[in-house]
Amino acid sequence: MNLNDQSIEGIRVKGKPAFSVQYHPESTPGPHDSRYLFDDFISLIKNSKN
């Protein structure tokens, strides 16, 4: 949820390997602020192969 206007910036599907963000992750301040999103995505890919 956006701190400024309370709009929804992301979703996660419970019980499914899917999530989404509405903002551009790497455009935020700092080089690693959104790294967790990419780590989550890679984890979902690795776990879905099993």
C-alpha positions as CSV (number, residue, x, y, z in Angstrom):
1,M,0.0,0.0,0.0
2,N,1.4,3.4,-1.0
3,L,2.1,5.6,2.0
4,N,1.1,8.8,0.2
5,D,-2.3,8.0,-1.3
6,Q,-3.1,4.5,0.1
7,S,-3.3,3.0,-3.4
8,I,-2.5,-0.7,-3.8
9,E,1.0,-1.3,-5.1
10,G,1.2,-5.1,-5.1
11,I,-0.7,-8.3,-4.8
12,R,0.1,-11.9,-3.9
13,V,-2.1,-14.9,-4.8
14,K,-2.5,-17.1,-1.8
15,G,-1.8,-20.8,-2.5
16,K,-0.4,-20.0,-6.0
17,P,3.2,-19.0,-7.1
18,A,2.2,-15.5,-8.2
19,F,2.7,-11.9,-7.1
20,S,2.9,-8.6,-8.8
21,V,3.9,-5.0,-8.0
22,Q,2.6,-1.9,-9.7
23,Y,5.7,0.3,-9.2
24,H,9.0,0.1,-11.0
25,P,11.1,-1.8,-8.4
26,E,14.6,-0.7,-9.4
27,S,13.6,3.0,-9.6
28,T,13.3,3.4,-5.9
29,P,16.1,5.0,-3.8
30,G,19.0,2.8,-3.1
31,P,20.3,0.0,-5.2
32,H,18.9,-2.9,-3.2
33,D,15.6,-1.5,-1.8
34,S,13.5,-4.0,-3.8
35,R,15.9,-6.9,-4.0
36,Y,13.6,-9.0,-1.9
37,L,11.1,-9.0,-4.8
38,F,13.6,-10.5,-7.2
39,D,14.7,-13.0,-4.6
40,D,11.0,-14.0,-4.1
41,F,10.5,-14.4,-7.8
42,I,13.6,-16.6,-8.2
43,S,12.5,-18.7,-5.3
44,L,9.0,-19.2,-6.9
45,I,10.7,-20.3,-10.1
46,K,13.0,-22.8,-8.4
47,N,10.2,-24.2,-6.2
48,S,7.7,-24.6,-9.1
49,K,10.2,-26.9,-10.9
50,N,9.8,-29.5,-8.2
